[in-house]
Amino acid sequence: MTDFMQSEVVQSELEQIQECYTELLKMSSGLQEFNPKERLEHIEKTMELVAKQKVFYARLQLAANELQDDDSAKEIKQRIEMMSTEYSGGLNLTMVLDQMESKLREWRNQLREEGVDTAK
């Protein structure tokens, strides 16, 4: 039996997601007082996290659908789908992440229109 979660690639992706999330959490303290440049940096970091989550979820979907002997991937996918639909009003995780990404791009574009840039 193949175990999706034991794959080195999956473990590496999960580590990267956790590191990105931890960095974002640290950045978020004092969010209300952020200047426009700091807000843009926070948006960019959040978009990075969303992108990593989308890649991981796509890999999970493939493993759950294609690997007939990988029950762990199927079970994780089912749990994620159940939680996503329950907490989002019926949307699957891909739709939730797409909506988040769309809103983040909108905010990023607004800040850029105001002349904010992350270049140092």
Biopython code that builds the backbone (N, CA, C, O; Angstrom):
import numpy as np
from Bio.PDB.StructureBuilder import StructureBuilder

atoms = [
    (1, "MET", "N", (0.831, -1.183, 0.000)),
    (1, "MET", "CA", (0.000, 0.000, 0.000)),
    (1, "MET", "C", (0.877, 1.248, 0.000)),
    (1, "MET", "O", (1.791, 1.369, 0.815)),
    (2, "THR", "N", (0.605, 2.153, -0.892)),
    (2, "THR", "CA", (1.311, 3.417, -0.973)),
    (2, "THR", "C", (0.725, 4.370, 0.062)),
    (2, "THR", "O", (-0.493, 4.440, 0.226)),
    (3, "ASP", "N", (1.585, 5.099, 0.754)),
    (3, "ASP", "CA", (1.104, 6.066, 1.731)),
    (3, "ASP", "C", (1.490, 7.467, 1.269)),
    (3, "ASP", "O", (2.652, 7.865, 1.353)),
    (4, "PHE", "N", (0.524, 8.187, 0.794)),
    (4, "PHE", "CA", (0.707, 9.529, 0.248)),
    (4, "PHE", "C", (1.501, 10.422, 1.195)),
    (4, "PHE", "O", (2.420, 11.121, 0.768)),
    (5, "MET", "N", (1.153, 10.400, 2.466)),
    (5, "MET", "CA", (1.764, 11.307, 3.434)),
    (5, "MET", "C", (3.226, 10.987, 3.721)),
    (5, "MET", "O", (3.946, 11.842, 4.237)),
    (6, "GLN", "N", (3.679, 9.789, 3.404)),
    (6, "GLN", "CA", (5.068, 9.407, 3.678)),
    (6, "GLN", "C", (6.018, 9.774, 2.540)),
    (6, "GLN", "O", (7.235, 9.658, 2.690)),
    (7, "SER", "N", (5.487, 10.206, 1.428)),
    (7, "SER", "CA", (6.319, 10.600, 0.296)),
    (7, "SER", "C", (7.225, 11.772, 0.684)),
    (7, "SER", "O", (6.792, 12.702, 1.364)),
    (8, "GLU", "N", (8.489, 11.715, 0.244)),
    (8, "GLU", "CA", (9.432, 12.804, 0.530)),
    (8, "GLU", "C", (8.946, 14.121, -0.069)),
    (8, "GLU", "O", (9.072, 15.175, 0.553)),
    (9, "VAL", "N", (8.398, 14.058, -1.259)),
    (9, "VAL", "CA", (7.896, 15.268, -1.918)),
    (9, "VAL", "C", (6.757, 15.883, -1.103)),
    (9, "VAL", "O", (6.723, 17.095, -0.887)),
    (10, "VAL", "N", (5.840, 15.051, -0.660)),
    (10, "VAL", "CA", (4.702, 15.529, 0.127)),
    (10, "VAL", "C", (5.192, 16.101, 1.451)),
    (10, "VAL", "O", (4.734, 17.162, 1.876)),
    (11, "GLN", "N", (6.108, 15.416, 2.099)),
    (11, "GLN", "CA", (6.647, 15.910, 3.367)),
    (11, "GLN", "C", (7.337, 17.258, 3.174)),
    (11, "GLN", "O", (7.193, 18.155, 4.005)),
    (12, "SER", "N", (8.077, 17.402, 2.090)),
    (12, "SER", "CA", (8.748, 18.669, 1.787)),
    (12, "SER", "C", (7.731, 19.777, 1.538)),
    (12, "SER", "O", (7.894, 20.894, 2.029)),
    (13, "GLU", "N", (6.678, 19.469, 0.775)),
    (13, "GLU", "CA", (5.635, 20.465, 0.513)),
    (13, "GLU", "C", (4.939, 20.889, 1.801)),
    (13, "GLU", "O", (4.666, 22.072, 2.005)),
    (14, "LEU", "N", (4.653, 19.928, 2.665)),
    (14, "LEU", "CA", (4.001, 20.251, 3.929)),
    (14, "LEU", "C", (4.898, 21.126, 4.805)),
    (14, "LEU", "O", (4.410, 22.038, 5.473)),
    (15, "GLU", "N", (6.199, 20.854, 4.806)),
    (15, "GLU", "CA", (7.144, 21.684, 5.550)),
    (15, "GLU", "C", (7.143, 23.105, 5.007)),
    (15, "GLU", "O", (7.129, 24.064, 5.778)),
    (16, "GLN", "N", (7.156, 23.246, 3.690)),
    (16, "GLN", "CA", (7.162, 24.563, 3.063)),
    (16, "GLN", "C", (5.877, 25.324, 3.382)),
    (16, "GLN", "O", (5.912, 26.528, 3.635)),
    (17, "ILE", "N", (4.749, 24.626, 3.369)),
    (17, "ILE", "CA", (3.472, 25.258, 3.713)),
    (17, "ILE", "C", (3.523, 25.735, 5.161)),
    (17, "ILE", "O", (3.114, 26.857, 5.460)),
    (18, "GLN", "N", (4.018, 24.899, 6.050)),
    (18, "GLN", "CA", (4.092, 25.261, 7.468)),
    (18, "GLN", "C", (5.030, 26.457, 7.682)),
    (18, "GLN", "O", (4.707, 27.366, 8.446)),
    (19, "GLU", "N", (6.178, 26.457, 7.016)),
    (19, "GLU", "CA", (7.123, 27.573, 7.141)),
    (19, "GLU", "C", (6.493, 28.866, 6.633)),
    (19, "GLU", "O", (6.614, 29.912, 7.271)),
    (20, "CYS", "N", (5.833, 28.795, 5.504)),
    (20, "CYS", "CA", (5.178, 29.971, 4.930)),
    (20, "CYS", "C", (4.089, 30.474, 5.861)),
    (20, "CYS", "O", (3.972, 31.678, 6.091)),
    (21, "TYR", "N", (3.296, 29.562, 6.394)),
    (21, "TYR", "CA", (2.228, 29.921, 7.315)),
    (21, "TYR", "C", (2.802, 30.574, 8.579)),
    (21, "TYR", "O", (2.263, 31.569, 9.063)),
    (22, "THR", "N", (3.882, 30.019, 9.106)),
    (22, "THR", "CA", (4.517, 30.565, 10.305)),
    (22, "THR", "C", (5.046, 31.980, 10.042)),
    (22, "THR", "O", (4.865, 32.876, 10.867)),
    (23, "GLU", "N", (5.695, 32.175, 8.898)),
    (23, "GLU", "CA", (6.175, 33.509, 8.525)),
    (23, "GLU", "C", (5.007, 34.492, 8.424)),
    (23, "GLU", "O", (5.097, 35.626, 8.894)),
    (24, "LEU", "N", (3.935, 34.053, 7.820)),
    (24, "LEU", "CA", (2.755, 34.894, 7.656)),
    (24, "LEU", "C", (2.155, 35.248, 9.016)),
    (24, "LEU", "O", (1.738, 36.384, 9.243)),
    (25, "LEU", "N", (2.116, 34.286, 9.898)),
    (25, "LEU", "CA", (1.603, 34.518, 11.245)),
    (25, "LEU", "C", (2.441, 35.570, 11.969)),
    (25, "LEU", "O", (1.897, 36.461, 12.622)),
    (26, "LYS", "N", (3.758, 35.466, 11.854)),
    (26, "LYS", "CA", (4.650, 36.452, 12.471)),
    (26, "LYS", "C", (4.439, 37.834, 11.870)),
    (26, "LYS", "O", (4.434, 38.839, 12.581)),
    (27, "MET", "N", (4.267, 37.871, 10.561)),
    (27, "MET", "CA", (4.046, 39.147, 9.870)),
    (27, "MET", "C", (2.737, 39.796, 10.315)),
    (27, "MET", "O", (2.618, 41.022, 10.319)),
    (28, "SER", "N", (1.763, 38.979, 10.687)),
    (28, "SER", "CA", (0.411, 39.465, 10.930)),
    (28, "SER", "C", (0.231, 40.218, 12.237)),
    (28, "SER", "O", (-0.775, 40.903, 12.421)),
    (29, "SER", "N", (1.191, 40.102, 13.145)),
    (29, "SER", "CA", (1.029, 40.848, 14.391)),
    (29, "SER", "C", (1.095, 42.334, 14.063)),
    (29, "SER", "O", (2.020, 42.787, 13.389)),
    (30, "GLY", "N", (0.141, 43.065, 14.527)),
    (30, "GLY", "CA", (0.078, 44.497, 14.239)),
    (30, "GLY", "C", (-0.449, 44.820, 12.864)),
    (30, "GLY", "O", (-0.182, 45.901, 12.339)),
    (31, "LEU", "N", (-1.189, 43.913, 12.270)),
    (31, "LEU", "CA", (-1.703, 44.079, 10.911)),
    (31, "LEU", "C", (-2.451, 45.401, 10.733)),
    (31, "LEU", "O", (-2.349, 46.044, 9.688)),
    (32, "GLN", "N", (-3.195, 45.797, 11.748)),
    (32, "GLN", "CA", (-3.982, 47.042, 11.661)),
    (32, "GLN", "C", (-3.102, 48.274, 11.466)),
    (32, "GLN", "O", (-3.530, 49.262, 10.869)),
    (33, "GLU", "N", (-1.870, 48.209, 11.974)),
    (33, "GLU", "CA", (-0.980, 49.368, 11.885)),
    (33, "GLU", "C", (-0.048, 49.317, 10.675)),
    (33, "GLU", "O", (0.806, 50.190, 10.518)),
    (34, "PHE", "N", (-0.198, 48.322, 9.831)),
    (34, "PHE", "CA", (0.691, 48.190, 8.675)),
    (34, "PHE", "C", (0.574, 49.405, 7.763)),
    (34, "PHE", "O", (-0.514, 49.931, 7.527)),
    (35, "ASN", "N", (1.726, 49.833, 7.258)),
    (35, "ASN", "CA", (1.713, 50.854, 6.215)),
    (35, "ASN", "C", (1.400, 50.145, 4.893)),
    (35, "ASN", "O", (1.404, 48.915, 4.846)),
    (36, "PRO", "N", (1.133, 50.883, 3.835)),
    (36, "PRO", "CA", (0.755, 50.251, 2.559)),
    (36, "PRO", "C", (1.784, 49.247, 2.034)),
    (36, "PRO", "O", (1.407, 48.209, 1.490)),
    (37, "LYS", "N", (3.064, 49.540, 2.187)),
    (37, "LYS", "CA", (4.099, 48.607, 1.715)),
    (37, "LYS", "C", (4.046, 47.300, 2.515)),
    (37, "LYS", "O", (4.166, 46.218, 1.940)),
    (38, "GLU", "N", (3.870, 47.396, 3.817)),
    (38, "GLU", "CA", (3.769, 46.195, 4.646)),
    (38, "GLU", "C", (2.513, 45.393, 4.298)),
    (38, "GLU", "O", (2.541, 44.162, 4.309)),
    (39, "ARG", "N", (1.414, 46.085, 3.990)),
    (39, "ARG", "CA", (0.196, 45.385, 3.571)),
    (39, "ARG", "C", (0.434, 44.622, 2.277)),
    (39, "ARG", "O", (-0.009, 43.483, 2.129)),
    (40, "LEU", "N", (1.133, 45.251, 1.347)),
    (40, "LEU", "CA", (1.425, 44.592, 0.075)),
    (40, "LEU", "C", (2.310, 43.365, 0.295)),
    (40, "LEU", "O", (2.081, 42.320, -0.314)),
    (41, "GLU", "N", (3.307, 43.483, 1.152)),
    (41, "GLU", "CA", (4.172, 42.337, 1.464)),
    (41, "GLU", "C", (3.357, 41.209, 2.095)),
    (41, "GLU", "O", (3.590, 40.036, 1.801)),
    (42, "HIS", "N", (2.409, 41.556, 2.955)),
    (42, "HIS", "CA", (1.551, 40.556, 3.599)),
    (42, "HIS", "C", (0.673, 39.870, 2.552)),
    (42, "HIS", "O", (0.486, 38.654, 2.600)),
    (43, "ILE", "N", (0.147, 40.628, 1.631)),
    (43, "ILE", "CA", (-0.676, 40.069, 0.551)),
    (43, "ILE", "C", (0.155, 39.107, -0.296)),
    (43, "ILE", "O", (-0.297, 38.011, -0.626)),
    (44, "GLU", "N", (1.376, 39.527, -0.646)),
    (44, "GLU", "CA", (2.250, 38.673, -1.457)),
    (44, "GLU", "C", (2.562, 37.361, -0.738)),
    (44, "GLU", "O", (2.558, 36.299, -1.360)),
    (45, "LYS", "N", (2.830, 37.426, 0.562)),
    (45, "LYS", "CA", (3.137, 36.227, 1.339)),
    (45, "LYS", "C", (1.899, 35.325, 1.428)),
    (45, "LYS", "O", (2.012, 34.101, 1.367)),
    (46, "THR", "N", (0.733, 35.930, 1.572)),
    (46, "THR", "CA", (-0.506, 35.143, 1.619)),
    (46, "THR", "C", (-0.755, 34.462, 0.279)),
    (46, "THR", "O", (-1.198, 33.314, 0.234)),
    (47, "MET", "N", (-0.472, 35.165, -0.807)),
    (47, "MET", "CA", (-0.626, 34.564, -2.134)),
    (47, "MET", "C", (0.346, 33.394, -2.322)),
    (47, "MET", "O", (0.016, 32.400, -2.969)),
    (48, "GLU", "N", (1.532, 33.524, -1.756)),
    (48, "GLU", "CA", (2.507, 32.428, -1.814)),
    (48, "GLU", "C", (1.958, 31.201, -1.083)),
    (48, "GLU", "O", (2.071, 30.076, -1.572)),
    (49, "LEU", "N", (1.367, 31.426, 0.083)),
    (49, "LEU", "CA", (0.786, 30.324, 0.852)),
    (49, "LEU", "C", (-0.363, 29.669, 0.086)),
    (49, "LEU", "O", (-0.454, 28.443, 0.033)),
    (50, "VAL", "N", (-1.227, 30.471, -0.496)),
    (50, "VAL", "CA", (-2.355, 29.932, -1.265)),
    (50, "VAL", "C", (-1.840, 29.090, -2.437)),
    (50, "VAL", "O", (-2.377, 28.019, -2.718)),
    (51, "ALA", "N", (-0.808, 29.574, -3.112)),
    (51, "ALA", "CA", (-0.247, 28.826, -4.247)),
    (51, "ALA", "C", (0.298, 27.470, -3.786)),
    (51, "ALA", "O", (0.092, 26.458, -4.456)),
    (52, "LYS", "N", (0.982, 27.450, -2.663)),
    (52, "LYS", "CA", (1.516, 26.199, -2.126)),
    (52, "LYS", "C", (0.376, 25.238, -1.754)),
    (52, "LYS", "O", (0.464, 24.034, -1.994)),
    (53, "GLN", "N", (-0.677, 25.781, -1.172)),
    (53, "GLN", "CA", (-1.819, 24.952, -0.801)),
    (53, "GLN", "C", (-2.504, 24.373, -2.032)),
    (53, "GLN", "O", (-2.946, 23.224, -2.018)),
    (54, "LYS", "N", (-2.593, 25.166, -3.094)),
    (54, "LYS", "CA", (-3.220, 24.681, -4.317)),
    (54, "LYS", "C", (-2.422, 23.530, -4.939)),
    (54, "LYS", "O", (-2.998, 22.550, -5.412)),
    (55, "VAL", "N", (-1.103, 23.659, -4.934)),
    (55, "VAL", "CA", (-0.250, 22.596, -5.479)),
    (55, "VAL", "C", (-0.412, 21.329, -4.651)),
    (55, "VAL", "O", (-0.562, 20.238, -5.201)),
    (56, "PHE", "N", (-0.382, 21.474, -3.331)),
    (56, "PHE", "CA", (-0.533, 20.314, -2.460)),
    (56, "PHE", "C", (-1.886, 19.641, -2.685)),
    (56, "PHE", "O", (-1.964, 18.417, -2.792)),
    (57, "TYR", "N", (-2.938, 20.433, -2.755)),
    (57, "TYR", "CA", (-4.272, 19.854, -2.921)),
    (57, "TYR", "C", (-4.414, 19.174, -4.283)),
    (57, "TYR", "O", (-5.065, 18.134, -4.392)),
    (58, "ALA", "N", (-3.816, 19.750, -5.307)),
    (58, "ALA", "CA", (-3.850, 19.108, -6.628)),
    (58, "ALA", "C", (-3.131, 17.760, -6.575)),
    (58, "ALA", "O", (-3.610, 16.778, -7.142)),
    (59, "ARG", "N", (-1.990, 17.714, -5.899)),
    (59, "ARG", "CA", (-1.259, 16.455, -5.752)),
    (59, "ARG", "C", (-2.096, 15.435, -4.982)),
    (59, "ARG", "O", (-2.132, 14.254, -5.327)),
    (60, "LEU", "N", (-2.763, 15.909, -3.939)),
    (60, "LEU", "CA", (-3.625, 15.033, -3.139)),
    (60, "LEU", "C", (-4.777, 14.477, -3.979)),
    (60, "LEU", "O", (-5.088, 13.289, -3.900)),
    (61, "GLN", "N", (-5.399, 15.325, -4.768)),
    (61, "GLN", "CA", (-6.501, 14.876, -5.625)),
    (61, "GLN", "C", (-6.033, 13.807, -6.608)),
    (61, "GLN", "O", (-6.712, 12.801, -6.819)),
    (62, "LEU", "N", (-4.871, 14.035, -7.203)),
    (62, "LEU", "CA", (-4.339, 13.047, -8.141)),
    (62, "LEU", "C", (-4.070, 11.719, -7.442)),
    (62, "LEU", "O", (-4.417, 10.656, -7.956)),
    (63, "ALA", "N", (-3.457, 11.788, -6.282)),
    (63, "ALA", "CA", (-3.152, 10.558, -5.544)),
    (63, "ALA", "C", (-4.431, 9.836, -5.138)),
    (63, "ALA", "O", (-4.508, 8.610, -5.231)),
    (64, "ALA", "N", (-5.420, 10.577, -4.695)),
    (64, "ALA", "CA", (-6.678, 9.961, -4.252)),
    (64, "ALA", "C", (-7.428, 9.330, -5.413)),
    (64, "ALA", "O", (-8.083, 8.302, -5.241)),
    (65, "ASN", "N", (-7.342, 9.924, -6.577)),
    (65, "ASN", "CA", (-8.088, 9.423, -7.740)),
    (65, "ASN", "C", (-7.319, 8.392, -8.550)),
    (65, "ASN", "O", (-7.926, 7.500, -9.143)),
    (66, "GLU", "N", (-5.994, 8.496, -8.585)),
    (66, "GLU", "CA", (-5.202, 7.652, -9.476)),
    (66, "GLU", "C", (-4.555, 6.464, -8.791)),
    (66, "GLU", "O", (-4.380, 5.413, -9.408)),
    (67, "LEU", "N", (-4.200, 6.614, -7.540)),
    (67, "LEU", "CA", (-3.522, 5.523, -6.840)),
    (67, "LEU", "C", (-4.557, 4.658, -6.139)),
    (67, "LEU", "O", (-5.039, 4.993, -5.057)),
    (68, "GLN", "N", (-4.880, 3.575, -6.753)),
    (68, "GLN", "CA", (-5.951, 2.706, -6.250)),
    (68, "GLN", "C", (-5.655, 2.135, -4.870)),
    (68, "GLN", "O", (-6.572, 1.779, -4.130)),
    (69, "ASP", "N", (-4.374, 2.048, -4.527)),
    (69, "ASP", "CA", (-4.026, 1.424, -3.258)),
    (69, "ASP", "C", (-3.649, 2.439, -2.172)),
    (69, "ASP", "O", (-3.085, 2.063, -1.145)),
    (70, "ASP", "N", (-3.954, 3.714, -2.393)),
    (70, "ASP", "CA", (-3.575, 4.729, -1.403)),
    (70, "ASP", "C", (-4.804, 5.238, -0.664)),
    (70, "ASP", "O", (-5.389, 6.256, -1.032)),
    (71, "ASP", "N", (-5.178, 4.526, 0.365)),
    (71, "ASP", "CA", (-6.342, 4.915, 1.157)),
    (71, "ASP", "C", (-6.096, 6.185, 1.964)),
    (71, "ASP", "O", (-7.040, 6.920, 2.254)),
    (72, "SER", "N", (-4.832, 6.456, 2.334)),
    (72, "SER", "CA", (-4.557, 7.657, 3.132)),
    (72, "SER", "C", (-4.892, 8.923, 2.339)),
    (72, "SER", "O", (-5.468, 9.859, 2.893)),
    (73, "ALA", "N", (-4.545, 8.962, 1.075)),
    (73, "ALA", "CA", (-4.845, 10.136, 0.248)),
    (73, "ALA", "C", (-6.351, 10.313, 0.090)),
    (73, "ALA", "O", (-6.865, 11.430, 0.158)),
    (74, "LYS", "N", (-7.046, 9.209, -0.120)),
    (74, "LYS", "CA", (-8.506, 9.282, -0.264)),
    (74, "LYS", "C", (-9.155, 9.804, 1.012)),
    (74, "LYS", "O", (-10.051, 10.646, 0.965)),
    (75, "GLU", "N", (-8.699, 9.301, 2.140)),
    (75, "GLU", "CA", (-9.274, 9.711, 3.418)),
    (75, "GLU", "C", (-8.997, 11.194, 3.709)),
    (75, "GLU", "O", (-9.890, 11.916, 4.152)),
    (76, "ILE", "N", (-7.780, 11.638, 3.463)),
    (76, "ILE", "CA", (-7.432, 13.049, 3.689)),
    (76, "ILE", "C", (-8.249, 13.938, 2.767)),
    (76, "ILE", "O", (-8.782, 14.963, 3.192)),
    (77, "LYS", "N", (-8.345, 13.545, 1.508)),
    (77, "LYS", "CA", (-9.123, 14.327, 0.537)),
    (77, "LYS", "C", (-10.583, 14.428, 0.969)),
    (77, "LYS", "O", (-11.179, 15.502, 0.889)),
    (78, "GLN", "N", (-11.160, 13.325, 1.422)),
    (78, "GLN", "CA", (-12.560, 13.333, 1.870)),
    (78, "GLN", "C", (-12.756, 14.269, 3.066)),
    (78, "GLN", "O", (-13.739, 15.008, 3.129)),
    (79, "ARG", "N", (-11.818, 14.231, 4.005)),
    (79, "ARG", "CA", (-11.925, 15.116, 5.176)),
    (79, "ARG", "C", (-11.830, 16.580, 4.785)),
    (79, "ARG", "O", (-12.596, 17.415, 5.264)),
    (80, "ILE", "N", (-10.877, 16.881, 3.906)),
    (80, "ILE", "CA", (-10.713, 18.267, 3.443)),
    (80, "ILE", "C", (-11.968, 18.734, 2.721)),
    (80, "ILE", "O", (-12.444, 19.847, 2.950)),
    (81, "GLU", "N", (-12.501, 17.890, 1.854)),
    (81, "GLU", "CA", (-13.713, 18.257, 1.112)),
    (81, "GLU", "C", (-14.893, 18.480, 2.055)),
    (81, "GLU", "O", (-15.667, 19.420, 1.875)),
    (82, "MET", "N", (-15.028, 17.614, 3.060)),
    (82, "MET", "CA", (-16.118, 17.750, 4.017)),
    (82, "MET", "C", (-15.994, 19.074, 4.787)),
    (82, "MET", "O", (-16.972, 19.809, 4.928)),
    (83, "MET", "N", (-14.800, 19.367, 5.275)),
    (83, "MET", "CA", (-14.594, 20.597, 6.031)),
    (83, "MET", "C", (-14.771, 21.834, 5.149)),
    (83, "MET", "O", (-15.361, 22.825, 5.577)),
    (84, "SER", "N", (-14.265, 21.774, 3.929)),
    (84, "SER", "CA", (-14.380, 22.911, 3.014)),
    (84, "SER", "C", (-15.828, 23.245, 2.720)),
    (84, "SER", "O", (-16.235, 24.405, 2.792)),
    (85, "THR", "N", (-16.600, 22.230, 2.391)),
    (85, "THR", "CA", (-18.003, 22.491, 2.057)),
    (85, "THR", "C", (-18.790, 22.936, 3.288)),
    (85, "THR", "O", (-19.692, 23.768, 3.189)),
    (86, "GLU", "N", (-18.448, 22.385, 4.433)),
    (86, "GLU", "CA", (-19.155, 22.748, 5.661)),
    (86, "GLU", "C", (-18.890, 24.197, 6.061)),
    (86, "GLU", "O", (-19.816, 24.914, 6.439)),
    (87, "TYR", "N", (-17.646, 24.626, 5.980)),
    (87, "TYR", "CA", (-17.283, 25.958, 6.460)),
    (87, "TYR", "C", (-17.359, 27.048, 5.395)),
    (87, "TYR", "O", (-17.241, 28.230, 5.717)),
    (88, "SER", "N", (-17.554, 26.670, 4.138)),
    (88, "SER", "CA", (-17.602, 27.673, 3.072)),
    (88, "SER", "C", (-18.983, 27.813, 2.458)),
    (88, "SER", "O", (-19.171, 28.578, 1.512)),
    (89, "GLY", "N", (-19.934, 27.091, 2.985)),
    (89, "GLY", "CA", (-21.267, 27.165, 2.416)),
    (89, "GLY", "C", (-21.417, 26.350, 1.150)),
    (89, "GLY", "O", (-22.238, 26.683, 0.295)),
    (90, "GLY", "N", (-20.640, 25.291, 1.012)),
    (90, "GLY", "CA", (-20.811, 24.388, -0.117)),
    (90, "GLY", "C", (-19.708, 24.415, -1.160)),
    (90, "GLY", "O", (-19.790, 23.686, -2.148)),
    (91, "LEU", "N", (-18.686, 25.227, -0.974)),
    (91, "LEU", "CA", (-17.596, 25.291, -1.948)),
    (91, "LEU", "C", (-16.528, 24.258, -1.632)),
    (91, "LEU", "O", (-16.266, 23.957, -0.467)),
    (92, "ASN", "N", (-15.910, 23.716, -2.681)),
    (92, "ASN", "CA", (-14.783, 22.822, -2.431)),
    (92, "ASN", "C", (-13.521, 23.654, -2.203)),
    (92, "ASN", "O", (-13.530, 24.865, -2.424)),
    (93, "LEU", "N", (-12.449, 23.020, -1.768)),
    (93, "LEU", "CA", (-11.238, 23.750, -1.405)),
    (93, "LEU", "C", (-10.659, 24.528, -2.576)),
    (93, "LEU", "O", (-10.190, 25.651, -2.393)),
    (94, "THR", "N", (-10.681, 23.961, -3.763)),
    (94, "THR", "CA", (-10.157, 24.665, -4.933)),
    (94, "THR", "C", (-10.907, 25.972, -5.155)),
    (94, "THR", "O", (-10.297, 27.001, -5.445)),
    (95, "MET", "N", (-12.217, 25.933, -5.019)),
    (95, "MET", "CA", (-13.025, 27.143, -5.196)),
    (95, "MET", "C", (-12.719, 28.168, -4.101)),
    (95, "MET", "O", (-12.641, 29.366, -4.376)),
    (96, "VAL", "N", (-12.548, 27.710, -2.886)),
    (96, "VAL", "CA", (-12.219, 28.611, -1.771)),
    (96, "VAL", "C", (-10.876, 29.289, -2.031)),
    (96, "VAL", "O", (-10.751, 30.506, -1.899)),
    (97, "LEU", "N", (-9.879, 28.498, -2.400)),
    (97, "LEU", "CA", (-8.551, 29.057, -2.658)),
    (97, "LEU", "C", (-8.569, 30.002, -3.853)),
    (97, "LEU", "O", (-7.892, 31.031, -3.833)),
    (98, "ASP", "N", (-9.328, 29.673, -4.889)),
    (98, "ASP", "CA", (-9.454, 30.561, -6.059)),
    (98, "ASP", "C", (-10.074, 31.895, -5.659)),
    (98, "ASP", "O", (-9.626, 32.949, -6.109)),
    (99, "GLN", "N", (-11.107, 31.852, -4.811)),
    (99, "GLN", "CA", (-11.736, 33.088, -4.350)),
    (99, "GLN", "C", (-10.772, 33.916, -3.518)),
    (99, "GLN", "O", (-10.707, 35.137, -3.661)),
    (100, "MET", "N", (-10.027, 33.252, -2.653)),
    (100, "MET", "CA", (-9.037, 33.960, -1.836)),
    (100, "MET", "C", (-8.000, 34.630, -2.733)),
    (100, "MET", "O", (-7.672, 35.802, -2.552)),
    (101, "GLU", "N", (-7.498, 33.882, -3.688)),
    (101, "GLU", "CA", (-6.485, 34.404, -4.600)),
    (101, "GLU", "C", (-7.025, 35.598, -5.387)),
    (101, "GLU", "O", (-6.320, 36.590, -5.573)),
    (102, "SER", "N", (-8.249, 35.508, -5.840)),
    (102, "SER", "CA", (-8.869, 36.604, -6.579)),
    (102, "SER", "C", (-8.965, 37.868, -5.721)),
    (102, "SER", "O", (-8.651, 38.964, -6.186)),
    (103, "LYS", "N", (-9.395, 37.713, -4.480)),
    (103, "LYS", "CA", (-9.519, 38.863, -3.582)),
    (103, "LYS", "C", (-8.146, 39.454, -3.257)),
    (103, "LYS", "O", (-7.993, 40.674, -3.195)),
    (104, "LEU", "N", (-7.162, 38.603, -3.052)),
    (104, "LEU", "CA", (-5.801, 39.077, -2.774)),
    (104, "LEU", "C", (-5.241, 39.851, -3.964)),
    (104, "LEU", "O", (-4.594, 40.883, -3.786)),
    (105, "ARG", "N", (-5.487, 39.359, -5.163)),
    (105, "ARG", "CA", (-5.024, 40.078, -6.366)),
    (105, "ARG", "C", (-5.705, 41.441, -6.482)),
    (105, "ARG", "O", (-5.082, 42.432, -6.864)),
    (106, "GLU", "N", (-6.985, 41.470, -6.149)),
    (106, "GLU", "CA", (-7.724, 42.735, -6.178)),
    (106, "GLU", "C", (-7.089, 43.737, -5.210)),
    (106, "GLU", "O", (-6.848, 44.889, -5.571)),
    (107, "TRP", "N", (-6.820, 43.294, -3.987)),
    (107, "TRP", "CA", (-6.196, 44.187, -2.998)),
    (107, "TRP", "C", (-4.797, 44.604, -3.435)),
    (107, "TRP", "O", (-4.410, 45.763, -3.280)),
    (108, "ARG", "N", (-4.034, 43.647, -3.987)),
    (108, "ARG", "CA", (-2.681, 43.956, -4.461)),
    (108, "ARG", "C", (-2.738, 45.016, -5.565)),
    (108, "ARG", "O", (-1.958, 45.968, -5.561)),
    (109, "ASN", "N", (-3.661, 44.843, -6.502)),
    (109, "ASN", "CA", (-3.788, 45.811, -7.596)),
    (109, "ASN", "C", (-4.180, 47.190, -7.087)),
    (109, "ASN", "O", (-3.694, 48.201, -7.594)),
    (110, "GLN", "N", (-5.060, 47.238, -6.086)),
    (110, "GLN", "CA", (-5.442, 48.523, -5.495)),
    (110, "GLN", "C", (-4.233, 49.232, -4.892)),
    (110, "GLN", "O", (-4.046, 50.433, -5.088)),
    (111, "LEU", "N", (-3.422, 48.487, -4.164)),
    (111, "LEU", "CA", (-2.233, 49.075, -3.556)),
    (111, "LEU", "C", (-1.239, 49.522, -4.621)),
    (111, "LEU", "O", (-0.634, 50.587, -4.498)),
    (112, "ARG", "N", (-1.068, 48.730, -5.647)),
    (112, "ARG", "CA", (-0.148, 49.107, -6.725)),
    (112, "ARG", "C", (-0.643, 50.343, -7.473)),
    (112, "ARG", "O", (0.156, 51.179, -7.895)),
    (113, "GLU", "N", (-1.966, 50.455, -7.635)),
    (113, "GLU", "CA", (-2.532, 51.648, -8.274)),
    (113, "GLU", "C", (-2.269, 52.893, -7.444)),
    (113, "GLU", "O", (-2.168, 54.001, -7.971)),
    (114, "GLU", "N", (-2.159, 52.692, -6.141)),
    (114, "GLU", "CA", (-1.841, 53.798, -5.233)),
    (114, "GLU", "C", (-0.337, 54.102, -5.221)),
    (114, "GLU", "O", (0.114, 55.016, -4.532)),
    (115, "GLY", "N", (0.426, 53.326, -5.990)),
    (115, "GLY", "CA", (1.860, 53.564, -6.097)),
    (115, "GLY", "C", (2.715, 52.787, -5.111)),
    (115, "GLY", "O", (3.904, 53.067, -4.958)),
    (116, "VAL", "N", (2.115, 51.818, -4.447)),
    (116, "VAL", "CA", (2.856, 51.013, -3.478)),
    (116, "VAL", "C", (3.616, 49.918, -4.220)),
    (116, "VAL", "O", (3.080, 49.279, -5.125)),
    (117, "ASP", "N", (4.864, 49.711, -3.826)),
    (117, "ASP", "CA", (5.698, 48.684, -4.450)),
    (117, "ASP", "C", (6.517, 48.015, -3.357)),
    (117, "ASP", "O", (6.858, 48.652, -2.360)),
    (118, "THR", "N", (6.836, 46.731, -3.535)),
    (118, "THR", "CA", (7.620, 46.009, -2.531)),
    (118, "THR", "C", (9.117, 46.154, -2.780)),
    (118, "THR", "O", (9.919, 45.714, -1.957)),
    (119, "ALA", "N", (9.508, 46.763, -3.901)),
    (119, "ALA", "CA", (10.934, 46.922, -4.180)),
    (119, "ALA", "C", (11.581, 47.752, -3.081)),
    (119, "ALA", "O", (11.034, 48.755, -2.624)),
    (120, "LYS", "N", (12.743, 47.309, -2.680)),
    (120, "LYS", "CA", (13.410, 47.990, -1.564)),
    (120, "LYS", "C", (14.350, 49.050, -2.032)),
    (120, "LYS", "O", (14.988, 49.714, -1.216)),
]
sb = StructureBuilder()
sb.init_structure("model")
sb.init_model(0)
sb.init_chain("A")
sb.init_seg("    ")
for serial, (resi, resn, name, xyz) in enumerate(atoms, 1):
    if name == "N":
        sb.init_residue(resn, " ", resi, " ")
    sb.init_atom(name, np.array(xyz, "f"), 0.0, 1.0, " ", f" {name:<3s}", serial, name[0])
structure = sb.get_structure()
